[in-house]
Amino acid sequence: MTTTTKKKTVSKTTTEPVKLQPNPFQHEILELVSKQRTNQKKIEVLQEYRNDALVSILIWNFDESVFSVLPEGPVPYSSVQDQSSGNDSLSTSIEKQLANPSKMDAQMATQRTSLRQEVGIFYNFIRGGNPSISKLRIETMFINLLEGLHPKEAEILILTKDKQLQNKYKITHQLIKDAYPDIQWGGRS
């Protein structure tokens, strides 16, 4: 008596990694990095999409010698339309926008800036960066910057100022060191 068993053929399909459009938002890059299963793939994505804003954010977040001059925690914020219902933090406002993207005014979406465009002013938010301006002016500049950014880009900046980027994205200091060996860590304050 012969028994035949049906073999299952499992074919592994190799999928090409997702390619982002030219000049992607930083949140798109970090989300793509987080989706990678191996550190080598994460490093490849970080290297492929390297830009000044991404490197600056990662240094600000992971370098222990970089200190934010901004207060820790949620950023106080209220727009004209939010004032009637009470004041929200910017984080809450961002969450509301992300929950209802269709409510976002199309004109506002096209007028937004990006971290890539605003990287030149980051130094104002770091200890020793611009000691000639007042703390109130720095905080006002930060809020104005956040208001002009895509909500996910604003969220990245808020996480970065508190050195919490790794709590949202699957990245580590060692991963960044491996991806960007040319970065000198420490001695920035």
Solvent accessible surface area in square Angstrom, and as a share of the most:
residue,aa,sasa,rsa
1,M,237,1.06
2,T,131,0.76
3,T,115,0.67
4,T,127,0.74
5,T,112,0.65
6,K,193,0.82
7,K,178,0.76
8,K,184,0.78
9,T,130,0.76
10,V,123,0.71
11,S,88,0.57
12,K,185,0.78
13,T,113,0.66
14,T,134,0.78
15,T,117,0.68
16,E,150,0.67
17,P,67,0.42
18,V,98,0.56
19,K,131,0.56
20,L,39,0.20
21,Q,149,0.66
22,P,121,0.76
23,N,114,0.59
24,P,10,0.06
25,F,70,0.29
26,Q,0,0.00
27,H,13,0.06
28,E,60,0.27
29,I,0,0.00
30,L,0,0.00
31,E,51,0.23
32,L,11,0.05
33,V,0,0.00
34,S,19,0.13
35,K,149,0.63
36,Q,29,0.13
37,R,234,0.85
38,T,71,0.41
39,N,97,0.50
40,Q,107,0.48
41,K,94,0.40
42,K,22,0.09
43,I,20,0.10
44,E,83,0.37
45,V,12,0.07
46,L,0,0.00
47,Q,88,0.39
48,E,95,0.43
49,Y,25,0.09
50,R,99,0.36
51,N,18,0.09
52,D,108,0.56
53,A,1,0.01
54,L,0,0.00
55,V,20,0.11
56,S,36,0.23
57,I,0,0.00
58,L,0,0.00
59,I,25,0.13
60,W,7,0.02
61,N,3,0.02
62,F,15,0.06
63,D,2,0.01
64,E,135,0.61
65,S,20,0.13
66,V,7,0.04
67,F,81,0.34
68,S,31,0.20
69,V,36,0.21
70,L,13,0.06
71,P,74,0.47
72,E,148,0.66
73,G,24,0.23
74,P,100,0.63
75,V,9,0.05
76,P,100,0.63
77,Y,37,0.14
78,S,37,0.24
79,S,27,0.17
80,V,131,0.75
81,Q,152,0.68
82,D,23,0.12
83,Q,108,0.48
84,S,110,0.71
85,S,93,0.60
86,G,36,0.34
87,N,120,0.62
88,D,27,0.14
89,S,30,0.19
90,L,7,0.04
91,S,35,0.23
92,T,52,0.30
93,S,13,0.09
94,I,8,0.04
95,E,111,0.50
96,K,104,0.44
97,Q,56,0.25
98,L,65,0.32
99,A,76,0.59
100,N,68,0.35
101,P,89,0.56
102,S,107,0.69
103,K,165,0.70
104,M,46,0.21
105,D,80,0.41
106,A,77,0.60
107,Q,115,0.51
108,M,89,0.40
109,A,46,0.36
110,T,114,0.66
111,Q,121,0.54
112,R,39,0.14
113,T,29,0.17
114,S,15,0.10
115,L,0,0.00
116,R,67,0.25
117,Q,131,0.58
118,E,44,0.20
119,V,38,0.22
120,G,55,0.53
121,I,54,0.27
122,F,11,0.05
123,Y,113,0.43
124,N,7,0.03
125,F,0,0.00
126,I,34,0.17
127,R,129,0.47
128,G,65,0.63
129,G,28,0.27
130,N,33,0.17
131,P,121,0.76
132,S,100,0.65
133,I,47,0.24
134,S,68,0.44
135,K,115,0.49
136,L,136,0.68
137,R,119,0.44
138,I,13,0.07
139,E,48,0.21
140,T,54,0.31
141,M,32,0.14
142,F,4,0.02
143,I,41,0.21
144,N,82,0.42
145,L,11,0.06
146,L,3,0.02
147,E,69,0.31
148,G,26,0.25
149,L,1,0.01
150,H,42,0.19
151,P,3,0.02
152,K,57,0.24
153,E,0,0.00
154,A,1,0.01
155,E,43,0.19
156,I,0,0.00
157,L,0,0.00
158,I,14,0.07
159,L,36,0.18
160,T,0,0.00
161,K,11,0.05
162,D,25,0.13
163,K,47,0.20
164,Q,69,0.31
165,L,0,0.00
166,Q,71,0.32
167,N,110,0.57
168,K,97,0.41
169,Y,6,0.02
170,K,135,0.57
171,I,5,0.02
172,T,78,0.46
173,H,55,0.25
174,Q,104,0.46
175,L,7,0.04
176,I,0,0.00
177,K,76,0.32
178,D,71,0.37
179,A,2,0.01
180,Y,1,0.00
181,P,107,0.67
182,D,89,0.46
183,I,15,0.08
184,Q,138,0.61
185,W,61,0.22
186,G,36,0.35
187,G,81,0.78
188,R,97,0.35
189,S,91,0.59
